[in-house]
Amino acid sequence: MRRVSGLYTYCNSKLDGIHPGRTGAGRAHGSGSLLCLTFRSAEKVPDEAKNFKARDPIVNPATTSERAVKRAHNFNAGPAALPLAVLERMREEMLDYRGTGMSVMEMSHRSAEFEEISANAERLLRKLLAIPEEYAVTFLQGGGSLQFAMVPMNLYQPGKPVDVLHTGAWTAKAIEELKKVAQHRLAASTEADKFTRVPRQDELALDANASYVAMCTNNTIEGTQFAYVPQTGGVPLVADMSSDIASRPIDVKQFGVIFAGAQKNLGPSGVTVVIIRRDLAEKANDKIAKILQYRTQIKEKSLYHTPSTYGVYTMGLVLEWIEAEGGLGAIEKRNAAKAKALYDTIDGSGGYYKCPVEPGSRSRMNVVFRVAGGDEAVESKFVKEAEAAMLAGIKGHRSVGGMRASIYNAAALQSVEALTAFMREFQRKNG
């Protein structure tokens, strides 16, 4: 027997006497004449498994938690790191979800089992974000990019331009879609400052007659984040929270619509969370394609067409993990500590590392910086050596260059410490 990350693994040199269909609390895996059974608890392991003679400590490293020791420090901007506990749970339930004999990927989205999975994910999201009943929650597809079109299709009122707070690449994409279906105006823009900050409240030139105000709360490419919620009076505020949802407590009632791709803080790519005030969902013209009407998705409980079933399942596990970690208050404190450690390293480097973002607008999710004044050869070396040190996803977005460390909820403080240690050593050798 070998214990790995809370699991108990028993290996035998024969297949005789082991039946994958009879795993109970365990899971069978292996190939050829070798078989390995993994159980959650040693107390629940059948005697027949305990008596098997282990031939190898690990039969197939690719299917056991021993591989976790080789996991990279993941700083990818999205899809991004998932909690290890969630990945292990996914692995355990991959072949047989809770006695169904099926993977979640195989079961019908109309089944009672999946309806429970979806309902549980919504329940946890509502609990963690304190979403009031007057708001509907839907799990869609198409990412935030589809919402750039879907929001104006549903909320734009002719003659009432959409106010946009322009803060970078993602709001630029939203504007591109807006132009096709609605009038808009820039209520604020920091383009003149190369998007190195977000606008202040006193810079917002809002129109009380606007259909809604559109914003992106965190800008992954530019490394900026709103530390406040813009006050828009009675005009609905629509927020793209794809990169910072569930990273801190929010007051949902300050928003008309919140949308977010799940692939940064909530799960894998393929699921888009939309939280919308129910009265706003009724504003859409009936001439819009039915699948693109929020009211359709609300009425059908996100089952108007086949959803990303495995994505919703994984999101539910991530939400369970957030709850177990202490909720959004605890997550916010941890995110603040991670960001502080990284920004302190940058600011304390004597200019060798430099963050172009104004301190008051710095993101806790995406830390951008240049190395050695932006010297391309040095930065290329930094990326190459970082990858060799298992620091993944450090290279900045192709449109801006430099470095970017995305430290979403699942990025551990230990990973940030590994990065800062690498940065100090790289400066010592190359500075």
Sequence and secondary structure as in RCSB ss.txt:
>XXXX:A:sequence
MRRVSGLYTYCNSKLDGIHPGRTGAGRAHGSGSLLCLTFRSAEKVPDEAKNFKARDPIVNPATTSERAVKRAHNF
NAGPAALPLAVLERMREEMLDYRGTGMSVMEMSHRSAEFEEISANAERLLRKLLAIPEEYAVTFLQGGGSLQFAM
VPMNLYQPGKPVDVLHTGAWTAKAIEELKKVAQHRLAASTEADKFTRVPRQDELALDANASYVAMCTNNTIEGTQ
FAYVPQTGGVPLVADMSSDIASRPIDVKQFGVIFAGAQKNLGPSGVTVVIIRRDLAEKANDKIAKILQYRTQIKE
KSLYHTPSTYGVYTMGLVLEWIEAEGGLGAIEKRNAAKAKALYDTIDGSGGYYKCPVEPGSRSRMNVVFRVAGGD
EAVESKFVKEAEAAMLAGIKGHRSVGGMRASIYNAAALQSVEALTAFMREFQRKNG
>XXXX:A:secstr
 EEETTEEEEEES  TT  TT  TTEEEE  TT EEEEES GGGS HHHHTS  S S S GGGSGGGGGG  EE 
 SSS    HHHHHHHHHTSS STTSSS TTTS TTSHHHHHHHHHHHHHHHHHHT  TTEEEEEESSHHHHHHHH
HHHHH BTTB EEEEE SHHHHHHHHHHHHH  EEEEEE GGGTTSS   GGG    TT S EEEESEETTTTEE
 SS    TTS EEEE TTTTTSS   GGG SEEEEESTTTTSSTT EEEEEEHHHHT S TTS GGG HHHHHHT
TT SS   HHHHHHHHHHHHHHHHTTHHHHHHHHHHHHHHHHHHHHHTTTTSEE  S GGGB SSEEEEEEGGG 
HHHHHHHHHHHHHTTEET B  TTT SEEEE  TTS HHHHHHHHHHHHHHHHHH 
